[in-house]
């Protein structure tokens, strides 16, 4: 107990000395423009440092996180300028930091800069640490990245660029379905008329799957009159993935022990059974 008390007293002395040096530095008579900017940077660095001891960790706390329960700290992922990530980043940043009443706008700008990388940081890094600069920074980011048309194009390109499959695997099929739903959902939330895109998206996906999965789909949908729907195609891929997971390594390899026509019949039986 005595050793712990000595350690705490020593730690208090170190903190007090740090605060004293900070106070003396800030109140030094040299107030050139360069030194003022340097003082501002050092001030916010020190504020961030001491917030670890005030809040119990390395980031600002929000009122939404003040609870009798020990909830895990919300982690904000850095934003590097990818337009598809902007909305989720800025929404979380505003919720956790922007609405924190314990922080002034200078501090919010400091934290905003720490969560930006690359092109996004270059856009605002030269703004001085002032209250008005925080608002200006948010506006600059909004003007650059809150572009509905650009975000729609971003998700369409990601759909087109999804990796193709050379062989049938349950993991590959589920990843393809998951990515498709993710981008279609994002496009729907942006107001894109995805309900009319079934044939186009199916055509894209048919170029991504292996030939045996594609053949099995066309055999199952033997009617040439009914146009396939995207939901039906994705359901087929999910069912095929489930069948592959059930049979596992016992699934025969096409072209070896079973003729291709027998292979298709085998897969259809799995899907229907």
DAPE-V944819 format. One record per residue. N is the residue number from 1. RES is the residue in one letter. D_LAST is the distance of its C-alpha to the last C-alpha in Angstrom with 1 decimal. Layout:
n->N res->RES d_last->D_LAST
n->N res->RES d_last->D_LAST
This chain:
n->1 res->X d_last->69.2
n->2 res->X d_last->72.4
n->3 res->X d_last->70.6
n->4 res->X d_last->67.9
n->5 res->X d_last->70.7
n->6 res->X d_last->72.4
n->7 res->X d_last->69.3
n->8 res->X d_last->68.8
n->9 res->X d_last->72.4
n->10 res->X d_last->72.2
n->11 res->X d_last->69.1
n->12 res->X d_last->70.9
n->13 res->X d_last->73.8
n->14 res->X d_last->71.7
n->15 res->X d_last->70.0
n->16 res->X d_last->73.5
n->17 res->X d_last->74.9
n->18 res->X d_last->72.0
n->19 res->X d_last->72.6
n->20 res->X d_last->76.4
n->21 res->X d_last->75.9
n->22 res->X d_last->73.6
n->23 res->X d_last->76.2
n->24 res->X d_last->79.0
n->25 res->X d_last->77.1
n->26 res->X d_last->76.2
n->27 res->X d_last->79.8
n->28 res->X d_last->81.4
n->29 res->X d_last->84.1
n->30 res->X d_last->82.5
n->31 res->X d_last->80.5
n->32 res->X d_last->80.0
n->33 res->X d_last->77.0
n->34 res->X d_last->75.3
n->35 res->X d_last->75.9
n->36 res->X d_last->74.7
n->37 res->X d_last->71.3
n->38 res->X d_last->71.1
n->39 res->X d_last->71.9
n->40 res->X d_last->69.2
n->41 res->X d_last->66.6
n->42 res->X d_last->67.9
n->43 res->X d_last->67.9
n->44 res->X d_last->64.3
n->45 res->X d_last->63.4
n->46 res->X d_last->65.3
n->47 res->X d_last->63.7
n->48 res->X d_last->60.2
n->49 res->X d_last->61.4
n->50 res->X d_last->62.8
n->51 res->X d_last->59.8
n->52 res->X d_last->58.0
n->53 res->X d_last->60.4
n->54 res->X d_last->60.6
n->55 res->X d_last->56.9
n->56 res->X d_last->55.8
n->57 res->X d_last->53.8
n->58 res->X d_last->54.2
n->59 res->X d_last->53.3
n->60 res->X d_last->54.5
n->61 res->X d_last->53.1
n->62 res->X d_last->52.2
n->63 res->X d_last->52.8
n->64 res->X d_last->49.1
n->65 res->X d_last->48.8
n->66 res->X d_last->51.6
n->67 res->X d_last->50.0
n->68 res->X d_last->50.5
n->69 res->X d_last->47.2
n->70 res->X d_last->47.1
n->71 res->X d_last->44.5
n->72 res->X d_last->43.7
n->73 res->X d_last->45.9
n->74 res->X d_last->44.4
n->75 res->X d_last->44.5
n->76 res->X d_last->45.3
n->77 res->X d_last->44.0
n->78 res->X d_last->46.7
n->79 res->X d_last->46.7
n->80 res->X d_last->47.6
n->81 res->X d_last->47.6
n->82 res->X d_last->44.0
n->83 res->X d_last->43.9
n->84 res->X d_last->40.3
n->85 res->X d_last->41.2
n->86 res->X d_last->44.4
n->87 res->X d_last->43.2
n->88 res->X d_last->41.4
n->89 res->X d_last->44.4
n->90 res->X d_last->47.1
n->91 res->X d_last->45.4
n->92 res->X d_last->45.1
n->93 res->X d_last->48.6
n->94 res->X d_last->50.2
n->95 res->X d_last->48.4
n->96 res->X d_last->49.3
n->97 res->X d_last->52.7
n->98 res->X d_last->53.8
n->99 res->X d_last->53.9
n->100 res->X d_last->55.5
n->101 res->X d_last->58.9
n->102 res->X d_last->60.3
n->103 res->X d_last->60.2
n->104 res->X d_last->62.7
n->105 res->X d_last->61.8
n->106 res->X d_last->63.4
n->107 res->X d_last->61.1
n->108 res->X d_last->58.0
n->109 res->X d_last->59.0
n->110 res->X d_last->59.4
n->111 res->X d_last->55.9
n->112 res->X d_last->54.5
n->113 res->X d_last->56.0
n->114 res->X d_last->54.6
n->115 res->X d_last->51.0
n->116 res->X d_last->51.5
n->117 res->X d_last->51.3
n->118 res->X d_last->52.0
n->119 res->X d_last->52.7
n->120 res->X d_last->52.2
n->121 res->X d_last->54.8
n->122 res->X d_last->57.2
n->123 res->X d_last->57.1
n->124 res->X d_last->58.8
n->125 res->X d_last->60.2
n->126 res->X d_last->63.8
n->127 res->X d_last->63.9
n->128 res->X d_last->66.5
n->129 res->X d_last->65.4
n->130 res->X d_last->66.6
n->131 res->X d_last->65.2
n->132 res->X d_last->65.2
n->133 res->X d_last->63.5
n->134 res->X d_last->60.4
n->135 res->X d_last->60.0
n->136 res->X d_last->60.8
n->137 res->X d_last->58.1
n->138 res->X d_last->55.4
n->139 res->X d_last->56.6
n->140 res->X d_last->56.6
n->141 res->X d_last->53.0
n->142 res->X d_last->52.0
n->143 res->X d_last->53.8
n->144 res->X d_last->52.2
n->145 res->X d_last->48.6
n->146 res->X d_last->47.9
n->147 res->X d_last->47.3
n->148 res->X d_last->44.4
n->149 res->X d_last->44.4
n->150 res->X d_last->44.5
n->151 res->X d_last->41.6
n->152 res->X d_last->39.4
n->153 res->X d_last->40.3
n->154 res->X d_last->39.5
n->155 res->X d_last->35.9
n->156 res->X d_last->35.4
n->157 res->X d_last->36.8
n->158 res->X d_last->34.4
n->159 res->X d_last->31.5
n->160 res->X d_last->32.9
n->161 res->X d_last->33.7
n->162 res->X d_last->30.3
n->163 res->X d_last->29.7
n->164 res->X d_last->27.5
n->165 res->X d_last->24.9
n->166 res->X d_last->25.7
n->167 res->X d_last->22.5
n->168 res->X d_last->19.0
n->169 res->X d_last->19.0
n->170 res->X d_last->17.2
n->171 res->X d_last->20.7
n->172 res->X d_last->21.9
n->173 res->X d_last->19.1
n->174 res->X d_last->19.6
n->175 res->X d_last->23.4
n->176 res->X d_last->23.3
n->177 res->X d_last->21.5
n->178 res->X d_last->23.9
n->179 res->X d_last->26.9
n->180 res->X d_last->26.1
n->181 res->X d_last->25.7
n->182 res->X d_last->28.9
n->183 res->X d_last->31.0
n->184 res->X d_last->29.8
n->185 res->X d_last->30.5
n->186 res->X d_last->33.9
n->187 res->X d_last->34.7
n->188 res->X d_last->33.8
n->189 res->X d_last->36.1
n->190 res->X d_last->38.8
n->191 res->X d_last->38.6
n->192 res->X d_last->37.0
n->193 res->X d_last->35.4
n->194 res->X d_last->31.9
n->195 res->X d_last->30.4
n->196 res->X d_last->31.7
n->197 res->X d_last->30.6
n->198 res->X d_last->26.9
n->199 res->X d_last->27.5
n->200 res->X d_last->29.8
n->201 res->X d_last->27.7
n->202 res->X d_last->24.6
n->203 res->X d_last->27.1
n->204 res->X d_last->28.2
n->205 res->X d_last->24.7
n->206 res->X d_last->23.9
n->207 res->X d_last->27.0
n->208 res->X d_last->25.8
n->209 res->X d_last->22.3
n->210 res->X d_last->22.1
n->211 res->X d_last->22.0
n->212 res->X d_last->18.6
n->213 res->X d_last->16.9
n->214 res->X d_last->19.2
n->215 res->X d_last->18.4
n->216 res->X d_last->14.6
n->217 res->X d_last->15.5
n->218 res->X d_last->18.0
n->219 res->X d_last->15.9
n->220 res->X d_last->13.3
n->221 res->X d_last->16.5
n->222 res->X d_last->18.3
n->223 res->X d_last->20.8
n->224 res->X d_last->24.0
n->225 res->X d_last->25.5
n->226 res->X d_last->23.5
n->227 res->X d_last->24.5
n->228 res->X d_last->21.8
n->229 res->X d_last->22.3
n->230 res->X d_last->22.4
n->231 res->X d_last->20.3
n->232 res->X d_last->17.4
n->233 res->X d_last->18.0
n->234 res->X d_last->18.2
n->235 res->X d_last->15.0
n->236 res->X d_last->13.2
n->237 res->X d_last->15.1
n->238 res->X d_last->14.2
n->239 res->X d_last->10.4
n->240 res->X d_last->11.3
n->241 res->X d_last->13.6
n->242 res->X d_last->11.3
n->243 res->X d_last->9.1
n->244 res->X d_last->12.6
n->245 res->X d_last->13.9
n->246 res->X d_last->11.4
n->247 res->X d_last->12.3
n->248 res->X d_last->15.8
n->249 res->X d_last->18.5
n->250 res->X d_last->16.5
n->251 res->X d_last->15.0
n->252 res->X d_last->17.1
n->253 res->X d_last->19.7
n->254 res->X d_last->19.9
n->255 res->X d_last->23.1
n->256 res->X d_last->23.7
n->257 res->X d_last->22.0
n->258 res->X d_last->19.6
n->259 res->X d_last->20.8
n->260 res->X d_last->19.8
n->261 res->X d_last->18.3
n->262 res->X d_last->16.1
n->263 res->X d_last->15.2
n->264 res->X d_last->14.0
n->265 res->X d_last->11.9
n->266 res->X d_last->10.5
n->267 res->X d_last->9.8
n->268 res->X d_last->8.3
n->269 res->X d_last->5.7
n->270 res->X d_last->5.2
n->271 res->X d_last->5.6
n->272 res->X d_last->3.8
n->273 res->X d_last->0.0
